[in-house]
């Protein structure tokens, strides 16, 4: 009473404490969190928003009221269901306020579907979503190996499921079975099964633990809530992306989970899954034996057919001695005609030779020989004078060329007293005006002796010497004109 009366009296006196907006907002926040630290609500979800930062914002409502809610990123991974619009859920959390907006909200820590109907509705929406993406298409299904060497089993290591599978495989087919133990019920089941499938896919084919040829995901029967981990969207996508053929064997024959639609084959029971994954060795042996017997029978039939065909062909052919005798008879007939034929051929050629020989005579060859001999004699008579004339003309031409060579000899004038003056660069001095005083020249005389000399005085100082008188040249007789060449006789 004292505490409640004090503010009233202070207010009446006008001395009440003035709060700031932040102080009041956070005071109310602490009051709500202390008073409603744990709240459990049943409501319908609306305005569900999955933010890019990982948080989920939503509204919880019933027919008369609504309250905002938030699921922080760290709590989203722990939810047993994915929040969707229109779901009826039961959530737990604490009430708090949002000071900047003057509104209160619930911070959700757990969330579960309210009843089986809500779970099935959520499952139906998820099935429609995955079907629209094509994860249920038959074209994506992988065929199961006919004779697997390694079988991988993802199931609980305890219970009757694994024993049934091992017993059934042992009776049917000798192969290696690798069991990846997981929990098959509860919130951690979906994550463990997904990790087991990815682990099997990551095994190397030639490692110490070989990669399975086929996988079996198995679990015994149970309620919808017990089998709900196998309706997880992440697990369904992992099964769809598995490169190893996978058989789903979850629950009994009437139970259906989401991975049954995305797996490569669905088995009604775990035992049926073992039968799907492995053949029966005894049946294979019987099949091989049957195929071997059929092969031998077919081979025998082929041999009999070929023998019958040979017999038929043999009956159609004549006997070999008959063929040989016929050929011998033909040979005897031909050999008997051969001598007479050769004689007739020789007689025909003899008559032809006699007919031609009567027209042959030595005169036919002697007459052309005489004609050719006369022509050769006439040619021989004309050949000698013509050759002599050609030799005379060639000799006269040779004499003329020799004289011309002597007259063109540059050293011949030196025998008559002339000298050849050469300048230092080897050029001939053709005029005295070309020479320069003090220039050294080479003078060559008729005896082929060369002397050096130096030009004295300036050019043009001395009068040119008069040319020595030369005796008159006697006219040489001109050679007779060569007679016109006579044509070659040949």
C-alpha positions as CSV (number, residue, x, y, z in Angstrom):
1,X,0.0,0.0,0.0
2,X,2.8,2.3,0.8
3,X,4.5,1.8,-2.6
4,X,1.2,2.4,-4.5
5,X,0.3,5.5,-2.6
6,X,3.7,7.2,-3.0
7,X,3.4,7.8,-6.8
8,X,-0.2,9.1,-6.3
9,X,0.9,11.6,-3.7
10,X,3.9,12.5,-5.8
11,X,1.7,13.0,-8.8
12,X,-0.6,15.2,-6.8
13,X,2.2,17.3,-5.7
14,X,3.6,17.6,-9.3
15,X,7.0,16.0,-8.4
16,X,6.6,12.7,-10.5
17,X,9.8,11.5,-12.3
18,X,9.9,12.1,-16.0
19,X,10.9,8.9,-18.0
20,X,12.5,9.0,-21.4
21,X,10.8,7.0,-24.2
22,X,13.7,4.5,-24.3
23,X,13.6,4.0,-20.5
24,X,9.9,3.3,-20.6
25,X,10.1,1.1,-23.6
26,X,12.9,-1.1,-22.2
27,X,11.2,-1.2,-18.8
28,X,8.1,-2.6,-20.4
29,X,10.3,-5.0,-22.3
30,X,11.9,-6.3,-19.1
31,X,8.5,-6.6,-17.4
32,X,7.0,-8.7,-20.3
33,X,10.0,-11.0,-20.5
34,X,10.1,-11.5,-16.8
35,X,6.3,-12.2,-16.6
36,X,6.0,-14.3,-19.8
37,X,9.5,-15.9,-20.1
38,X,7.9,-19.2,-21.3
39,X,4.7,-19.3,-23.4
40,X,3.1,-22.1,-25.3
41,X,0.7,-21.1,-28.1
42,X,-1.6,-22.9,-30.5
43,X,-2.4,-20.8,-33.6
44,X,-2.5,-20.6,-37.4
45,X,0.5,-19.2,-39.3
46,X,0.1,-16.3,-41.7
47,X,2.4,-13.7,-43.4
48,X,5.3,-16.2,-43.2
49,X,8.5,-14.6,-44.6
50,X,11.8,-16.4,-44.9
51,X,14.4,-13.6,-44.8
52,X,17.6,-13.8,-46.7
53,X,19.6,-13.5,-43.5
54,X,18.1,-16.8,-42.2
55,X,15.4,-15.4,-39.9
56,X,11.8,-16.2,-40.2
57,X,9.1,-13.6,-39.6
58,X,5.5,-14.6,-39.2
59,X,2.1,-13.9,-37.6
60,X,0.3,-16.2,-35.2
61,X,-3.5,-15.7,-35.2
62,X,-6.8,-17.2,-34.3
63,X,-10.3,-16.1,-35.0
64,X,-10.2,-13.0,-32.7
65,X,-6.5,-11.9,-32.3
66,X,-3.0,-12.0,-33.8
67,X,0.5,-11.7,-32.5
68,X,3.7,-11.2,-34.4
69,X,6.4,-13.8,-34.1
70,X,10.1,-14.3,-35.1
71,X,12.3,-17.3,-35.4
72,X,15.9,-16.4,-35.2
73,X,18.4,-18.1,-37.6
74,X,19.9,-20.2,-34.9
75,X,16.5,-21.7,-34.0
76,X,15.3,-22.3,-37.5
77,X,17.6,-25.3,-37.9
78,X,16.1,-26.9,-34.8
79,X,12.5,-26.7,-35.9
80,X,10.8,-30.0,-36.6
81,X,8.7,-28.5,-39.5
82,X,9.2,-25.8,-42.0
83,X,6.8,-22.8,-41.3
84,X,4.3,-22.4,-44.2
85,X,1.3,-20.2,-44.7
86,X,-1.9,-21.6,-43.2
87,X,-0.3,-24.3,-41.0
88,X,-1.8,-24.9,-37.6
89,X,1.1,-25.2,-35.1
90,X,2.0,-25.3,-31.5
91,X,5.0,-23.0,-30.6
92,X,6.9,-22.3,-27.5
93,X,8.9,-19.1,-26.7
94,X,8.9,-15.9,-24.8
95,X,7.0,-12.7,-25.1
96,X,9.1,-9.6,-25.7
97,X,8.6,-6.1,-27.2
98,X,10.1,-4.3,-30.2
99,X,10.9,-0.9,-28.7
100,X,11.3,0.9,-32.0
101,X,7.7,0.0,-33.1
102,X,5.8,0.0,-29.7
103,X,4.6,-3.6,-30.3
104,X,5.1,-6.9,-28.7
105,X,6.0,-10.2,-30.3
106,X,6.9,-13.8,-29.4
107,X,10.4,-15.2,-30.0
108,X,9.7,-18.8,-31.1
109,X,12.1,-21.5,-30.0
110,X,10.2,-24.7,-31.0
111,X,7.4,-25.4,-33.4
112,X,5.4,-28.5,-34.2
113,X,2.4,-29.2,-36.2
114,X,-0.9,-29.2,-34.4
115,X,-2.4,-32.6,-35.3
116,X,-2.0,-35.1,-38.1
117,X,-4.1,-33.2,-40.5
118,X,-1.7,-30.3,-40.4
119,X,1.2,-32.6,-41.0
120,X,-0.5,-34.3,-44.0
121,X,-1.4,-30.9,-45.5
122,X,2.2,-29.8,-45.2
123,X,3.4,-33.0,-46.8
124,X,1.0,-32.6,-49.6
125,X,2.2,-29.1,-50.4
126,X,5.8,-30.3,-50.3
127,X,5.0,-33.2,-52.7
128,X,3.4,-30.8,-55.1
129,X,6.5,-28.5,-55.0
130,X,8.9,-31.4,-55.6
131,X,6.7,-32.9,-58.3
132,X,6.7,-29.5,-60.1
133,X,10.5,-29.6,-60.1
134,X,10.5,-33.0,-61.8
135,X,12.0,-35.0,-58.9
136,X,9.3,-37.6,-59.2
137,X,9.8,-38.2,-63.0
138,X,10.3,-41.8,-64.1
139,X,13.0,-40.7,-66.5
140,X,15.2,-39.8,-63.5
141,X,15.0,-43.3,-62.0
142,X,18.2,-45.4,-62.2
143,X,18.0,-49.1,-63.0
144,X,19.2,-51.4,-60.2
145,X,22.3,-53.5,-60.8
146,X,21.6,-57.1,-61.7
147,X,24.4,-58.6,-59.6
148,X,25.7,-56.2,-57.0
149,X,29.0,-56.9,-55.3
150,X,28.5,-54.4,-52.4
151,X,25.1,-53.4,-50.9
152,X,24.9,-50.4,-48.6
153,X,22.2,-50.3,-45.9
154,X,21.2,-47.1,-44.0
155,X,19.2,-48.0,-41.0
156,X,19.3,-48.4,-37.2
157,X,22.0,-51.0,-36.1
158,X,19.5,-52.4,-33.6
159,X,16.1,-53.9,-34.2
160,X,14.6,-56.5,-36.5
161,X,15.1,-54.5,-39.8
162,X,18.8,-55.0,-40.2
163,X,18.6,-58.6,-39.2
164,X,15.8,-59.3,-41.7
165,X,17.8,-57.6,-44.5
166,X,21.1,-59.4,-43.7
167,X,19.3,-62.8,-43.4
168,X,17.5,-62.3,-46.7
169,X,20.6,-61.2,-48.6
170,X,22.7,-64.1,-47.1
171,X,20.1,-66.6,-48.3
172,X,19.9,-65.2,-51.8
173,X,23.2,-63.8,-53.0
174,X,26.9,-63.8,-51.7
175,X,27.9,-60.2,-51.5
176,X,29.4,-57.7,-49.1
177,X,26.9,-55.7,-47.0
178,X,28.0,-52.3,-45.4
179,X,25.7,-50.9,-42.7
180,X,25.8,-47.2,-41.9
181,X,24.1,-46.9,-38.5
182,X,21.7,-44.0,-38.0
183,X,18.7,-43.1,-35.9
184,X,15.5,-43.5,-37.7
185,X,13.2,-41.5,-35.4
186,X,13.2,-38.0,-34.0
187,X,14.5,-34.6,-35.0
188,X,18.1,-35.9,-35.8
189,X,17.0,-38.7,-38.0
190,X,16.7,-36.8,-41.3
191,X,20.1,-35.2,-41.0
192,X,21.8,-38.5,-40.1
193,X,20.2,-40.4,-43.0
194,X,21.2,-37.6,-45.4
195,X,24.8,-37.7,-44.1
196,X,24.9,-41.5,-44.5
197,X,23.7,-41.3,-48.1
198,X,26.3,-38.6,-48.9
199,X,29.0,-40.6,-47.1
200,X,28.3,-43.7,-49.2
201,X,28.4,-41.6,-52.4
202,X,31.8,-40.1,-51.4
203,X,33.5,-43.5,-51.0
204,X,36.1,-44.3,-53.7
205,X,35.3,-47.3,-55.9
206,X,38.7,-49.0,-55.2
207,X,39.2,-47.9,-51.5
208,X,39.5,-50.1,-48.4
209,X,35.7,-49.6,-47.9
210,X,34.3,-50.0,-51.4
211,X,31.5,-47.9,-52.8
212,X,28.2,-49.8,-52.8
213,X,26.5,-50.7,-56.0
214,X,23.0,-50.2,-54.5
215,X,21.7,-48.5,-51.4
216,X,18.8,-49.5,-49.1
217,X,17.2,-46.9,-46.7
218,X,15.1,-49.0,-44.3
219,X,13.0,-48.5,-41.3
220,X,10.2,-50.5,-39.6
221,X,6.6,-49.4,-39.4
222,X,5.2,-46.7,-37.1
223,X,2.9,-43.8,-36.9
224,X,2.9,-40.7,-39.1
225,X,4.9,-38.8,-36.4
226,X,7.4,-41.7,-36.2
227,X,7.9,-41.7,-40.0
228,X,7.9,-37.9,-40.4
229,X,11.7,-37.5,-40.6
230,X,11.6,-39.4,-44.0
231,X,9.3,-36.6,-45.2
232,X,12.0,-34.0,-44.8
233,X,12.6,-31.9,-47.9
234,X,16.4,-31.9,-47.5
235,X,16.5,-35.7,-47.2
236,X,14.3,-36.0,-50.3
237,X,16.6,-33.8,-52.3
238,X,19.6,-35.8,-51.1
239,X,18.0,-39.0,-52.2
240,X,17.1,-37.5,-55.6
241,X,20.7,-36.4,-56.1
242,X,22.2,-39.7,-55.1
243,X,24.3,-41.2,-58.0
244,X,23.9,-44.7,-56.6
245,X,20.6,-46.6,-57.2
246,X,18.6,-46.3,-54.0
247,X,15.7,-48.4,-52.7
248,X,13.3,-46.9,-50.2
249,X,12.0,-49.4,-47.6
250,X,10.4,-47.2,-44.9
251,X,7.5,-48.6,-42.9
252,X,5.0,-51.2,-43.9
253,X,3.3,-51.7,-47.3
254,X,0.6,-49.1,-46.5
255,X,3.1,-46.5,-45.2
256,X,4.2,-43.8,-47.7
257,X,6.9,-41.2,-47.2
258,X,8.3,-38.5,-49.4
259,X,11.5,-40.4,-50.2
260,X,9.4,-43.2,-51.7
261,X,8.6,-40.9,-54.6
262,X,12.2,-39.6,-55.2
263,X,14.0,-43.0,-54.8
264,X,14.8,-45.2,-57.7
265,X,12.6,-48.1,-56.4
266,X,10.2,-48.4,-53.5
267,X,9.9,-51.6,-51.5
268,X,6.9,-52.4,-49.4
269,X,9.1,-53.9,-46.6
270,X,12.8,-54.0,-45.8
271,X,12.8,-57.7,-46.7
272,X,11.3,-56.9,-50.1
273,X,14.1,-54.3,-50.5
274,X,16.7,-57.0,-49.9
275,X,15.0,-59.2,-52.6
276,X,14.9,-56.3,-55.0
277,X,18.6,-55.5,-54.5
278,X,19.9,-59.0,-55.0
279,X,19.2,-61.9,-57.3
280,X,18.8,-65.5,-56.2
281,X,22.0,-67.5,-56.7
282,X,20.3,-70.8,-57.1
283,X,18.0,-69.3,-59.8
284,X,21.0,-67.9,-61.6
285,X,22.7,-71.3,-61.5
286,X,19.6,-73.0,-62.8
287,X,19.3,-70.4,-65.5
288,X,22.9,-70.9,-66.6
289,X,22.5,-74.7,-66.6
290,X,19.3,-74.3,-68.7
291,X,21.1,-72.0,-71.1
292,X,24.0,-74.4,-71.4
293,X,21.6,-77.3,-72.1
294,X,19.8,-75.2,-74.7
295,X,23.1,-74.2,-76.3
296,X,24.1,-77.9,-76.6
297,X,20.8,-78.8,-78.0
298,X,21.0,-76.0,-80.5
299,X,24.5,-77.0,-81.4
300,X,23.3,-80.6,-82.0
301,X,20.5,-79.4,-84.1
302,X,22.8,-77.3,-86.2
303,X,25.1,-80.3,-86.8
304,X,22.2,-82.5,-87.7
305,X,20.9,-79.9,-90.1
306,X,24.3,-79.5,-91.8
307,X,24.7,-83.3,-92.1
308,X,21.3,-83.6,-93.7
309,X,22.1,-80.8,-96.1
310,X,25.4,-82.5,-97.0
311,X,23.6,-85.8,-97.6
312,X,21.1,-84.1,-99.8
313,X,23.8,-82.4,-101.8
314,X,25.7,-85.7,-102.1
315,X,22.7,-87.4,-103.5
316,X,22.3,-84.6,-106.0
317,X,25.9,-85.0,-107.2
318,X,27.1,-87.7,-109.6
319,X,29.7,-90.1,-108.5
320,X,33.4,-89.2,-108.9
321,X,34.4,-92.2,-111.1
322,X,31.6,-91.3,-113.5
323,X,33.0,-87.8,-113.8
324,X,36.6,-89.1,-114.3
325,X,35.6,-91.6,-117.0
326,X,33.7,-89.0,-118.9
327,X,36.8,-86.7,-118.9
328,X,39.0,-89.6,-120.0
329,X,36.7,-90.4,-122.9
330,X,36.8,-86.8,-124.1
331,X,40.6,-86.8,-123.7
332,X,40.9,-90.0,-125.8
333,X,38.7,-88.6,-128.6
334,X,40.7,-85.3,-128.7
335,X,44.1,-87.0,-128.6
336,X,43.0,-89.3,-131.5
337,X,42.2,-86.3,-133.6
338,X,45.3,-84.4,-132.8
339,X,47.7,-86.2,-135.2
340,X,45.4,-85.9,-138.2
341,X,44.8,-82.3,-137.4
342,X,48.5,-81.5,-137.3
343,X,49.1,-83.2,-140.6
344,X,46.3,-81.3,-142.3
345,X,47.6,-78.0,-140.9
346,X,51.2,-78.8,-142.2
347,X,49.8,-79.6,-145.7
348,X,47.8,-76.4,-145.8
349,X,50.9,-74.3,-145.0
350,X,53.0,-76.3,-147.5
351,X,50.6,-75.5,-150.3
352,X,50.5,-71.8,-149.4
353,X,54.4,-71.7,-149.4
354,X,54.6,-73.3,-152.8
355,X,52.1,-70.9,-154.2
356,X,54.0,-67.9,-152.9
357,X,57.5,-69.3,-153.9
358,X,56.6,-69.4,-157.6
359,X,56.3,-65.7,-157.6
360,X,59.7,-65.1,-155.9
361,X,62.9,-64.6,-158.2
362,X,66.5,-63.3,-157.5
363,X,65.9,-60.6,-160.1
364,X,63.5,-58.9,-157.8
365,X,66.4,-58.2,-155.4
366,X,69.2,-57.7,-158.0
367,X,67.5,-54.9,-160.0
368,X,67.2,-52.5,-157.0
369,X,70.8,-53.4,-156.0
370,X,72.2,-52.4,-159.5
371,X,70.3,-49.1,-159.4
372,X,71.7,-48.2,-156.0
373,X,75.3,-49.2,-157.1
374,X,75.1,-46.8,-160.1
375,X,74.0,-44.0,-157.9
376,X,76.9,-44.6,-155.5
377,X,79.4,-44.7,-158.4
378,X,78.2,-41.3,-159.7
379,X,78.4,-39.8,-156.3
380,X,81.9,-41.1,-155.7
381,X,83.1,-39.5,-159.0
382,X,81.7,-36.1,-158.0
383,X,82.8,-36.3,-154.3
384,X,86.6,-36.0,-154.7
385,X,86.8,-32.8,-156.9
386,X,84.2,-31.1,-154.6
387,X,86.2,-32.0,-151.5
388,X,89.4,-30.6,-153.1
389,X,87.7,-27.4,-154.0
390,X,86.4,-26.9,-150.5
391,X,89.9,-27.5,-149.1
392,X,91.4,-24.9,-151.4
393,X,88.9,-22.3,-150.4
394,X,89.4,-23.0,-146.7
395,X,93.2,-22.7,-147.1
396,X,92.8,-19.4,-148.9
397,X,90.6,-18.1,-146.1
398,X,93.0,-19.2,-143.5
399,X,95.9,-17.4,-145.2
400,X,93.8,-14.2,-145.4
401,X,93.0,-14.4,-141.7
402,X,96.6,-14.9,-140.8
403,X,97.7,-11.8,-142.7
404,X,94.9,-9.9,-141.1
405,X,96.1,-11.1,-137.7
406,X,99.6,-9.9,-138.4
407,X,98.5,-6.5,-139.6
408,X,96.4,-6.0,-136.5
409,X,99.2,-6.9,-134.1
410,X,99.8,-3.8,-131.8
411,X,103.5,-4.6,-131.5
412,X,104.2,-4.7,-135.2
413,X,104.6,-0.8,-135.6
414,X,107.3,-1.0,-132.8
415,X,109.5,-3.0,-135.2
416,X,109.5,0.0,-137.6
417,X,110.9,2.4,-135.0
418,X,107.7,3.4,-133.2
419,X,107.3,3.4,-129.4
420,X,104.2,3.0,-127.2
421,X,103.7,5.5,-124.4
422,X,101.6,4.3,-121.4
423,X,100.6,6.6,-118.5
424,X,100.8,5.6,-114.9
425,X,97.2,4.2,-114.8
426,X,97.9,1.9,-117.8
427,X,96.1,4.0,-120.4
428,X,97.9,4.8,-123.7
429,X,98.9,8.4,-124.4
430,X,97.3,9.2,-127.7
431,X,98.3,12.9,-127.8
432,X,101.1,14.9,-126.2
433,X,98.7,17.5,-124.9
434,X,97.4,14.9,-122.6
435,X,100.7,14.6,-120.8
436,X,101.5,16.8,-117.8
437,X,104.9,18.1,-116.9
438,X,106.5,15.9,-114.3
439,X,104.2,12.9,-115.1
440,X,105.9,9.6,-115.3
441,X,105.3,7.5,-118.4
442,X,106.3,4.0,-119.6
443,X,107.8,3.8,-123.1
444,X,107.8,0.4,-124.8
445,X,110.2,-0.2,-127.8
446,X,110.4,-2.7,-130.6
447,X,112.5,-5.1,-128.6
448,X,109.8,-5.3,-125.9
449,X,111.9,-3.3,-123.5
450,X,110.0,-0.8,-121.4
451,X,111.7,2.4,-120.0
452,X,110.4,5.0,-117.6
453,X,110.5,8.6,-118.5
454,X,109.4,11.9,-117.0
455,X,107.7,14.6,-119.1
456,X,109.7,17.8,-119.2
457,X,108.2,21.3,-119.7
458,X,104.6,22.4,-119.8
459,X,102.1,21.1,-122.2
460,X,102.1,23.0,-125.5
461,X,105.6,24.5,-125.1
462,X,107.3,22.4,-127.7
463,X,106.2,22.3,-131.3
464,X,105.0,19.0,-132.5
465,X,107.6,17.0,-134.2
466,X,107.2,16.5,-137.9
467,X,106.2,13.0,-138.7
468,X,109.1,11.1,-140.3
469,X,108.8,10.4,-143.9
470,X,107.6,7.0,-144.6
471,X,108.5,5.3,-147.9
472,X,105.5,4.9,-150.2
473,X,103.7,1.7,-149.6
474,X,103.6,-0.6,-152.5
475,X,100.2,-1.8,-153.5
476,X,99.7,-5.3,-152.7
477,X,97.9,-7.4,-155.2
478,X,94.4,-8.1,-154.2
479,X,93.5,-11.6,-153.7
480,X,91.4,-13.1,-156.3
481,X,87.8,-13.4,-155.5
482,X,86.9,-16.8,-154.3
483,X,84.8,-18.7,-156.8
484,X,81.2,-19.2,-155.7
485,X,80.8,-22.2,-153.4
486,X,79.6,-25.3,-155.1
487,X,76.7,-26.9,-153.4
488,X,77.2,-30.0,-151.3
489,X,76.6,-33.1,-153.2
490,X,75.1,-34.7,-150.1
